[in-house]
Amino acid sequence: MTKPYTKVLSNLVNDRKPNVFLIGATAIGRDLAPRIAARVRTGLTADCTSIDVEENTTNILMTRPAFGGNIMATIICPDHRPQMSTVRPGVMKKPEKDETRSGIIEKIDISIEKEDIDVEILSVVKEEKIR
């Protein structure tokens, strides 16, 4: 089911060329991230528990469990962009509201063809609750 998302996000990454691209380490994110990384020809650090920026560079320090969780490994990707990672929910804390900051919301036109979608929902059956 991630095929159309993979196409759209891969095209967006190739077009915009971000320095960093983060995806939530959710069931869908864990399926989607390696597909995008392969299409944009970059590495992927999966299941990060900590993200930081290396001092005096634009490199991201991506920390994740290794060897069955017995040690923590910090990985950097100095030579390829974007730096990609899946990040566990709750790793990044919500900052306090700051009225002086703003962002730009851009509408992005996308194109999905019928062959981009592998799944067709034929029907939805609501299950009755047993009392």
Secondary structure, DSSP 8 states (H G I E B T S, - for coil): --HHHHHHHHHHHHHH--SEEEEE-SHHHHHHHHHHHHHHT--EEEEESEEEE-TTSS-EEEEEEEGGGTEEEEE--SSSSSEEEEE-TTSS------TT-------------GGG---------------
